[in-house]
Amino acid sequence: MSSRTYAITGSASGLGAETRRLLLQQGHRVIGIDLRDAEVCVDLADAADRRRAIDRVEELSAGRVNAVIACAGISGGTGRPEPIVRVNYFGTIDILEGLRPLLARSSEPRAVAVTSVATLTTGSDDPVVRACLDGDEERAVAAAVTADHNLGTAAYAASKRALSIWTRRRAPAADWAGAGIALNAVGPGLIATPMTEYLLAPERRAQTEADVPMPFGGVGEPRHVASLLAWLTSIDNGRVTGQVIFVDGGYDVLHRGEDIW
Ligand SMILES: NC(=O)c1ccc[n+]([C@@H]2O[C@H](COP(=O)([O-])OP(=O)(O)OC[C@H]3O[C@@H](n4cnc5c(N)ncnc54)[C@H](O)[C@@H]3O)[C@@H](O)[C@H]2O)c1
């Protein structure tokens, strides 16, 4: 297999770290982007830092990356709607759009955004979702901090729903599919990572598993997601684009039944 260059956000922990490990093992080059322990250390909540990250990846890669995997995210359990919206939606799409020209210059370019099954738990008419899709970061943050219930969880679901919709809107466009770049989203169910440690603590695990039933195998491991991220961004992915693929042990099909969307 020939070596490709990958940029991965959230590469220091959990799903991003496991994907990094897998790709390095396959002989690829990885440029990690994270708050710490990465080739590019930046805060993706901050728009100027996102620009710095794009410029730094351009320098490190000599202007060409074959794939971008956007994993960085903040849990709803933090209860902090502002960074959730800024990182999970705007930090993700700014990095994907900012690195798109580097993808377009490379061979067999692919990109993936990591969303969540939380996509399924809110509606497209949510004011945070609408502000995200309008590209209005400050309105999205204002709507998220003034929601009247369960701020962190609501902001998380809205940020991930907007990201899933954004992926489906952008994937067929001239500057993505038309430029030969596959763009997909992967939505994990419950995966054991530092993000979900508090949900899977012994005293809470039974309730968590009841809330997010995963009949095929139960709570997943990071490798279950990493292998799909690696495949979607590999040259073997010849035609899959614009999909939101849930890695959720069957949660989605229980939740939505026969509805495809
Ligand atoms: N673990 C799960 O069950 C699960 C389920 C659904 C979706 N997800 C999504 O998968 C992705 C990865 O989650 P994880 O479980 O690996 O979590 P994690 O907490 O282990 O890793 C997240 C990474 O994102 C980085 N990050 C957070 N804020 C950042 C910022 N402001 N700037 C730069 N980097 C930042 C963190 O430093 C960390 O390395 C997230 O987008 C998350 O929402 C996870």
The ligand as an SDF file (V2000), in Angstrom:
LIG
                    3D

 44 48  0  0  0  0  0  0  0  0999 V2000
  -16.8550    8.0310   22.4990 N   0  0  0  0  0  0  0  0  0  0  0  0
  -18.1060    7.9840   22.0850 C   0  0  0  0  0  0  0  0  0  0  0  0
  -18.9280    7.1640   22.5540 O   0  0  0  0  0  0  0  0  0  0  0  0
  -18.5920    8.9110   21.0070 C   0  0  0  0  0  0  0  0  0  0  0  0
  -19.9180    8.7570   20.5690 C   0  0  0  0  0  0  0  0  0  0  0  0
  -20.3890    9.5880   19.5710 C   0  0  0  0  0  0  0  0  0  0  0  0
  -19.5560   10.5500   19.0200 C   0  0  0  0  0  0  0  0  0  0  0  0
  -18.2870   10.6930   19.4760 N   0  0  0  0  0  0  0  0  0  0  0  0
  -17.4650   11.7310   18.8600 C   0  0  0  0  0  0  0  0  0  0  0  0
  -16.2150   11.1820   18.5120 O   0  0  0  0  0  0  0  0  0  0  0  0
  -15.2160   12.2070   18.5440 C   0  0  0  0  0  0  0  0  0  0  0  0
  -14.0420   11.7140   19.3450 C   0  0  0  0  0  0  0  0  0  0  0  0
  -14.4860   11.4960   20.6910 O   0  0  0  0  0  0  0  0  0  0  0  0
  -13.6750   10.6040   21.7190 P   0  0  0  0  0  0  0  0  0  0  0  0
  -14.6430    9.7030   22.3500 O   0  0  0  0  0  0  0  0  0  0  0  0
  -12.4510   10.0970   21.0670 O   0  0  0  0  0  0  0  0  0  0  0  0
  -13.3070   11.7360   22.7950 O   0  0  0  0  0  0  0  0  0  0  0  0
  -11.9690   12.1090   23.5390 P   0  0  0  0  0  0  0  0  0  0  0  0
  -12.3560   13.0950   24.5730 O   0  0  0  0  0  0  0  0  0  0  0  0
  -11.2170   10.8940   23.9530 O   0  0  0  0  0  0  0  0  0  0  0  0
  -11.1180   12.8390   22.4010 O   0  0  0  0  0  0  0  0  0  0  0  0
  -11.4840   14.0870   21.9010 C   0  0  0  0  0  0  0  0  0  0  0  0
  -10.2270   14.8160   21.4330 C   0  0  0  0  0  0  0  0  0  0  0  0
  -10.6440   16.0930   20.9300 O   0  0  0  0  0  0  0  0  0  0  0  0
   -9.7160   17.0620   21.4100 C   0  0  0  0  0  0  0  0  0  0  0  0
  -10.3250   18.3790   21.5360 N   0  0  0  0  0  0  0  0  0  0  0  0
  -11.3640   18.7270   22.3410 C   0  0  0  0  0  0  0  0  0  0  0  0
  -11.5450   20.0590   22.3040 N   0  0  0  0  0  0  0  0  0  0  0  0
  -10.6140   20.5530   21.4480 C   0  0  0  0  0  0  0  0  0  0  0  0
  -10.2800   21.8650   21.0230 C   0  0  0  0  0  0  0  0  0  0  0  0
  -10.9240   22.9410   21.5020 N   0  0  0  0  0  0  0  0  0  0  0  0
   -9.2670   22.0120   20.1470 N   0  0  0  0  0  0  0  0  0  0  0  0
   -8.5740   20.9350   19.6980 C   0  0  0  0  0  0  0  0  0  0  0  0
   -8.8270   19.6760   20.0780 N   0  0  0  0  0  0  0  0  0  0  0  0
   -9.8380   19.4970   20.9530 C   0  0  0  0  0  0  0  0  0  0  0  0
   -9.3520   16.5570   22.8050 C   0  0  0  0  0  0  0  0  0  0  0  0
   -8.1540   17.1600   23.3050 O   0  0  0  0  0  0  0  0  0  0  0  0
   -9.2390   15.0620   22.5680 C   0  0  0  0  0  0  0  0  0  0  0  0
   -7.9210   14.6930   22.1900 O   0  0  0  0  0  0  0  0  0  0  0  0
  -15.9090   13.4410   19.0970 C   0  0  0  0  0  0  0  0  0  0  0  0
  -16.2630   14.3050   18.0450 O   0  0  0  0  0  0  0  0  0  0  0  0
  -17.1420   12.8790   19.7700 C   0  0  0  0  0  0  0  0  0  0  0  0
  -18.1830   13.8190   19.8370 O   0  0  0  0  0  0  0  0  0  0  0  0
  -17.7790    9.8970   20.4590 C   0  0  0  0  0  0  0  0  0  0  0  0
  1  2  1  0
  2  3  2  0
  2  4  1  0
  4  5  1  0
  4 44  2  0
  5  6  2  0
  6  7  1  0
  7  8  2  0
  8  9  1  0
  8 44  1  0
  9 10  1  0
  9 42  1  0
 10 11  1  0
 11 12  1  0
 11 40  1  0
 12 13  1  0
 13 14  1  0
 14 15  2  0
 14 16  1  0
 14 17  1  0
 17 18  1  0
 18 19  2  0
 18 20  1  0
 18 21  1  0
 21 22  1  0
 22 23  1  0
 23 24  1  0
 23 38  1  0
 24 25  1  0
 25 26  1  0
 25 36  1  0
 26 27  1  0
 26 35  1  0
 27 28  2  0
 28 29  1  0
 29 30  1  0
 29 35  2  0
 30 31  1  0
 30 32  2  0
 32 33  1  0
 33 34  2  0
 34 35  1  0
 36 37  1  0
 36 38  1  0
 38 39  1  0
 40 41  1  0
 40 42  1  0
 42 43  1  0
M  CHG  2   8   1  16  -1
M  END
$$$$
